[in-house]
Amino acid sequence: MAHSLNNLGLLFWELSEFDEAQALLERALALREQASVSHLEKATSLNNLAVVYLWQDKFGETGSLLQKAALLCEEALAGAFTGHAEITNLLASSLNNLGVLYHIQRRYQDAEPLYLRAHTHWEKLSGARHPNVATALHNLGRNYQFLRDYESSERYHLRALTIREQVLGSMHPLTAISLNNLGELYCVQERYAEAEPLLRRALHIREVSLGSSNTDVATDLDNLASLLHNTSREWEAKELEEQAKSIRNKKKTL
C-alpha cells in the first residue's frame, strides 16, 4: 500500500499537482513509520515528501525530513550487504536536496559541505561523467557564486556544462541551465563578451526544447536583455523584455 501511494504521489508531483502529491506521500510515510520496513523505504518516503515541500516553499519541516533520510541511509550503509548502490544514491540525493534548501535560505556556508558530500557519493557510485555528478557540480557552482568565490564557481560550472553537453547532449534543457548560469556568473563579473554567446545558446535551446511560449524562455529573454542594457544596446534589450512580458501575460490568461 505504501509503495503504491509513494509512486502515485511521485506521479502527481511530476504533473505539478503538489497538493495531491503531498497528501499521498504523507500517507505513504505514515504507513512506513508504523510498519516494520527497511531504512531504505523510510528514507525514500522522507526524501520524496521533503522534495514536494521544497517545491511548494514549505521549508518548516523540509530540513528535518532530509536530515532523517540521510541518517537512515548512513545507518543502512553501515550494515548493508545488499542494496548498497541504491542506498548510496538516496543518501547523495538527500544531502543534495538539503543543500538546495540551505541555498534557498541563503545559508551558503552550510550548503557547501552537503553539495561536496553529494558529489563525492555520486562520483564514487556512478563515475565522473554521470548526470547526477553534473547536478552536484552545478549546485556547487551556484553556491560559490553567492559566496563570491568566482574562481571556484566558474570551475564547477564548466565541469557541469562539459558533462551535460557530452552525456545529455548540446540541446538538452539541463545543458541550457548550465549555459545560462555560467553566463550569469560572467555577467556578475562584467565579462559580457563571454557571457553573451552562452545566454544566447541557452535561450535557443529552451525555445527549441520547451517552446517559445514557455516561462523559462521569458526568464532567459530577461537575462539576455539585462546584458544588453549593460552593453548599451537599449533598443534590442527593450525588444526582448517586451517578448518576455508577452509570454508571461499569455500564461496569466490561460
DRENFI-940359 format. One record per residue (C-alpha): residue number from 1; residue in three letters; x, y negated, z negated. Coordinates in Angstrom, 3 decimals. Example, Ala and Ser with C-alpha at 12.3 -4.5 7.8 and 13.67 -1.06 7.14 Angstrom:
! residues 2
i, aa, px, py, pz
1, Ala, 12.300, 4.500, -7.800
2, Ser, 13.670, 1.060, -7.140
END
This chain:
! residues 254
i, aa, px, py, pz
1, Met, 0.000, 0.000, 0.000
2, Ala, 2.714, -2.489, -0.980
3, His, 4.680, -1.646, 2.169
4, Ser, 1.662, -2.387, 4.383
5, Leu, 0.910, -5.644, 2.535
6, Asn, 4.530, -6.710, 2.901
7, Asn, 4.574, -6.039, 6.649
8, Leu, 1.235, -7.770, 7.183
9, Gly, 2.491, -10.748, 5.181
10, Leu, 5.549, -11.000, 7.406
11, Leu, 3.321, -10.903, 10.475
12, Phe, 1.257, -13.833, 9.188
13, Trp, 4.496, -15.690, 8.367
14, Glu, 5.722, -15.258, 11.941
15, Leu, 2.372, -16.687, 13.088
16, Ser, 2.876, -19.666, 10.708
17, Glu, -0.210, -18.627, 8.718
18, Phe, 1.544, -19.354, 5.454
19, Asp, -1.397, -19.210, 3.022
20, Glu, -2.351, -15.741, 4.223
21, Ala, 1.290, -14.624, 4.223
22, Gln, 1.815, -15.878, 0.682
23, Ala, -1.267, -14.098, -0.665
24, Leu, -0.270, -10.783, 0.910
25, Leu, 3.348, -10.973, -0.171
26, Glu, 2.355, -11.899, -3.719
27, Arg, 0.126, -8.814, -3.848
28, Ala, 2.926, -6.644, -2.472
29, Leu, 5.364, -7.954, -5.090
30, Ala, 2.859, -7.437, -7.922
31, Leu, 2.315, -3.824, -6.887
32, Arg, 6.022, -3.131, -6.625
33, Glu, 6.752, -4.695, -10.003
34, Gln, 4.101, -2.476, -11.598
35, Ala, 5.269, 0.701, -9.877
36, Ser, 8.467, 2.686, -10.142
37, Val, 10.093, 1.656, -6.876
38, Ser, 13.681, 1.124, -5.790
39, His, 15.672, -2.037, -6.389
40, Leu, 15.735, -2.472, -2.614
41, Glu, 11.943, -2.535, -2.331
42, Lys, 11.550, -5.035, -5.177
43, Ala, 14.351, -7.227, -3.845
44, Thr, 12.785, -7.172, -0.370
45, Ser, 9.458, -8.438, -1.748
46, Leu, 11.189, -11.118, -3.819
47, Asn, 13.215, -12.371, -0.860
48, Asn, 10.279, -12.346, 1.568
49, Leu, 7.986, -14.241, -0.798
50, Ala, 10.743, -16.763, -1.518
51, Val, 11.162, -17.432, 2.210
52, Val, 7.430, -18.151, 2.572
53, Tyr, 7.598, -20.518, -0.407
54, Leu, 10.630, -22.177, 1.157
55, Trp, 8.832, -22.792, 4.443
56, Gln, 5.985, -24.444, 2.544
57, Asp, 8.320, -26.646, 0.474
58, Lys, 7.215, -24.832, -2.683
59, Phe, 10.543, -24.912, -4.449
60, Gly, 9.442, -24.299, -8.034
61, Glu, 9.733, -20.508, -8.070
62, Thr, 11.842, -20.020, -4.962
63, Gly, 15.203, -20.176, -6.708
64, Ser, 14.302, -17.679, -9.429
65, Leu, 12.873, -15.226, -6.886
66, Leu, 16.045, -15.329, -4.798
67, Gln, 18.284, -15.027, -7.849
68, Lys, 16.345, -11.949, -8.964
69, Ala, 16.575, -10.466, -5.472
70, Ala, 20.344, -10.965, -5.345
71, Leu, 20.801, -9.494, -8.815
72, Leu, 18.767, -6.401, -7.916
73, Cys, 20.842, -5.942, -4.768
74, Glu, 24.092, -6.212, -6.709
75, Glu, 22.855, -3.676, -9.252
76, Ala, 21.795, -1.345, -6.449
77, Leu, 25.161, -1.652, -4.705
78, Ala, 26.958, -0.749, -7.923
79, Gly, 25.366, 2.692, -7.868
80, Ala, 24.344, 3.100, -4.250
81, Phe, 25.010, 6.370, -2.490
82, Thr, 22.568, 5.665, 0.349
83, Gly, 21.207, 2.525, 1.950
84, His, 24.413, 0.569, 1.329
85, Ala, 24.180, -1.370, 4.603
86, Glu, 20.515, -2.323, 4.108
87, Ile, 21.153, -3.490, 0.546
88, Thr, 24.218, -5.495, 1.593
89, Asn, 22.258, -7.189, 4.356
90, Leu, 19.467, -8.100, 1.942
91, Leu, 21.985, -9.422, -0.583
92, Ala, 23.550, -11.653, 2.076
93, Ser, 20.111, -12.845, 3.166
94, Ser, 19.085, -13.690, -0.407
95, Leu, 22.333, -15.585, -1.019
96, Asn, 21.970, -17.468, 2.254
97, Asn, 18.348, -18.379, 1.508
98, Leu, 19.295, -19.600, -1.950
99, Gly, 21.970, -21.736, -0.299
100, Val, 19.321, -23.177, 2.026
101, Leu, 17.167, -24.053, -0.983
102, Tyr, 20.055, -25.817, -2.712
103, His, 20.933, -27.650, 0.506
104, Ile, 17.351, -28.937, 0.804
105, Gln, 17.600, -30.076, -2.814
106, Arg, 20.886, -31.849, -1.986
107, Arg, 22.820, -29.507, -4.273
108, Tyr, 25.549, -29.147, -1.687
109, Gln, 28.266, -28.058, -4.108
110, Asp, 26.013, -25.251, -5.358
111, Ala, 25.087, -24.179, -1.835
112, Glu, 28.694, -23.833, -0.651
113, Pro, 29.725, -20.664, -2.581
114, Leu, 26.421, -18.984, -1.702
115, Tyr, 26.942, -19.537, 2.016
116, Leu, 30.528, -18.327, 1.705
117, Arg, 29.429, -15.153, -0.083
118, Ala, 26.695, -14.526, 2.506
119, His, 29.243, -14.961, 5.283
120, Thr, 31.655, -12.515, 3.643
121, His, 28.988, -9.835, 3.206
122, Trp, 27.611, -10.203, 6.732
123, Glu, 31.062, -10.187, 8.321
124, Lys, 32.114, -7.043, 6.449
125, Leu, 28.826, -5.372, 7.313
126, Ser, 28.445, -6.291, 10.985
127, Gly, 31.742, -7.715, 12.224
128, Ala, 32.824, -11.251, 13.022
129, Arg, 30.610, -11.746, 16.112
130, His, 27.167, -10.914, 14.710
131, Pro, 24.306, -13.486, 14.856
132, Asn, 23.925, -13.314, 11.059
133, Val, 27.565, -14.337, 10.701
134, Ala, 26.831, -17.268, 13.012
135, Thr, 23.909, -18.261, 10.765
136, Ala, 26.165, -18.418, 7.708
137, Leu, 28.836, -20.339, 9.634
138, His, 26.236, -22.785, 10.936
139, Asn, 24.893, -23.383, 7.436
140, Leu, 28.405, -23.955, 6.148
141, Gly, 28.951, -26.475, 8.933
142, Arg, 25.832, -28.387, 7.945
143, Asn, 26.707, -28.241, 4.265
144, Tyr, 30.241, -29.538, 4.750
145, Gln, 28.890, -32.396, 6.851
146, Phe, 26.803, -33.565, 3.900
147, Leu, 29.832, -33.119, 1.652
148, Arg, 31.657, -35.403, 4.140
149, Asp, 34.264, -32.757, 4.824
150, Tyr, 34.035, -33.343, 8.551
151, Glu, 37.054, -31.258, 9.478
152, Ser, 35.618, -28.150, 7.831
153, Ser, 32.172, -28.926, 9.222
154, Glu, 33.476, -29.071, 12.778
155, Arg, 35.458, -25.857, 12.358
156, Tyr, 32.439, -23.875, 11.151
157, His, 30.076, -25.392, 13.713
158, Leu, 32.445, -24.479, 16.543
159, Arg, 32.757, -20.902, 15.306
160, Ala, 28.973, -20.565, 15.028
161, Leu, 28.493, -22.030, 18.505
162, Thr, 31.050, -19.669, 20.030
163, Ile, 29.334, -16.599, 18.559
164, Arg, 25.881, -17.739, 19.629
165, Glu, 26.985, -18.514, 23.182
166, Gln, 28.811, -15.194, 23.545
167, Val, 26.298, -12.933, 21.791
168, Leu, 22.914, -14.633, 22.268
169, Gly, 23.614, -16.490, 25.488
170, Ser, 24.144, -20.064, 26.605
171, Met, 20.384, -20.725, 26.909
172, His, 19.250, -19.284, 23.572
173, Pro, 17.338, -21.605, 21.172
174, Leu, 19.859, -20.916, 18.386
175, Thr, 22.644, -21.977, 20.737
176, Ala, 20.719, -25.221, 21.214
177, Ile, 20.576, -25.732, 17.445
178, Ser, 24.352, -25.316, 17.195
179, Leu, 24.913, -27.730, 20.068
180, Asn, 22.563, -30.294, 18.530
181, Asn, 24.084, -30.122, 15.063
182, Leu, 27.645, -30.312, 16.350
183, Gly, 26.546, -33.318, 18.394
184, Glu, 25.046, -34.899, 15.277
185, Leu, 28.328, -34.365, 13.438
186, Tyr, 30.230, -36.138, 16.199
187, Cys, 27.713, -38.990, 16.110
188, Val, 28.303, -39.435, 12.368
189, Gln, 31.992, -39.755, 13.201
190, Glu, 31.198, -42.129, 16.103
191, Arg, 32.631, -39.616, 18.571
192, Tyr, 29.885, -40.425, 21.026
193, Ala, 31.657, -39.307, 24.207
194, Glu, 31.996, -35.800, 22.747
195, Ala, 28.507, -35.784, 21.252
196, Glu, 26.524, -36.773, 24.339
197, Pro, 27.060, -33.654, 26.517
198, Leu, 26.260, -31.453, 23.532
199, Leu, 22.993, -33.259, 22.803
200, Arg, 22.018, -33.187, 26.468
201, Arg, 22.697, -29.455, 26.673
202, Ala, 20.650, -28.850, 23.530
203, Leu, 17.764, -30.857, 24.986
204, His, 17.895, -28.965, 28.290
205, Ile, 17.896, -25.547, 26.583
206, Arg, 14.916, -26.433, 24.422
207, Glu, 12.958, -27.857, 27.352
208, Val, 13.536, -24.633, 29.298
209, Ser, 13.047, -22.151, 26.440
210, Leu, 10.310, -23.905, 24.425
211, Gly, 8.590, -26.107, 26.987
212, Ser, 8.744, -29.856, 27.434
213, Ser, 5.837, -30.475, 25.022
214, Asn, 7.423, -28.761, 22.000
215, Thr, 8.068, -30.944, 18.934
216, Asp, 11.667, -29.668, 18.745
217, Val, 12.149, -31.243, 22.161
218, Ala, 10.866, -34.511, 20.700
219, Thr, 13.471, -34.245, 17.925
220, Asp, 16.243, -33.735, 20.479
221, Leu, 14.976, -36.692, 22.526
222, Asp, 15.173, -38.891, 19.420
223, Asn, 18.690, -37.665, 18.626
224, Leu, 19.870, -38.475, 22.130
225, Ala, 18.083, -41.835, 22.024
226, Ser, 19.929, -42.712, 18.819
227, Leu, 23.249, -42.048, 20.533
228, Leu, 22.212, -44.187, 23.491
229, His, 21.310, -47.063, 21.169
230, Asn, 24.744, -46.781, 19.584
231, Thr, 26.394, -46.926, 23.001
232, Ser, 24.377, -49.967, 24.176
233, Arg, 22.099, -48.142, 26.615
234, Glu, 18.871, -49.564, 25.270
235, Trp, 16.646, -49.026, 28.297
236, Glu, 17.372, -45.282, 28.543
237, Ala, 17.091, -44.919, 24.760
238, Lys, 13.630, -46.509, 24.698
239, Glu, 12.508, -44.300, 27.559
240, Leu, 13.475, -41.169, 25.605
241, Glu, 11.798, -42.484, 22.466
242, Glu, 8.583, -43.002, 24.423
243, Gln, 8.777, -39.408, 25.671
244, Ala, 9.258, -38.162, 22.099
245, Lys, 6.339, -40.289, 20.874
246, Ser, 4.111, -38.956, 23.647
247, Ile, 4.889, -35.353, 22.701
248, Arg, 4.025, -35.966, 19.043
249, Asn, 0.817, -37.816, 19.895
250, Lys, -0.340, -34.928, 22.078
251, Lys, 0.306, -32.494, 19.226
252, Lys, -1.830, -34.597, 16.886
253, Thr, -4.803, -34.397, 19.222
254, Leu, -4.698, -30.598, 19.623
END
